[in-house]
């Protein structure tokens, strides 16, 4: 995918971003405790999405 080509799906957009900037912050989950919360990089998010997709494919089939 080049700089001017738009991804066809959200999954493609995530894969593209994870390939280019895997360590960049993608999501920050806030907690009531200022020290709490969780952060996910694009690489983390992509890996989790792939894990969920594989589990769904194994359960539901093609």
NORZI-V741544 format. One line per field, one symbol per residue. ss: DSSP state (H for helix, E for strand, C for the rest). psi: psi as a letter, one per 40 degrees, with the letter a starting at -180 (. if undefined). burial: # if it has 16 or more other ideal C-beta (glycine too) atoms within 10 Angstrom, else .. A space follows every 50 residues. Layout:
ss: ???
psi: ???
burial: ???
//
This chain:
ss: CCCCCCCCCHHHHHHHHHHHCCCCEEEEECCCCCCCCEEEEHHHHHHHHH HHHHHHHHHHCC
psi: hidehiididddddddddddgdeihdihhiidhdeaiiihiddddddddd dddddddddda.
burial: .............##.##.......#..............######.... ............
//
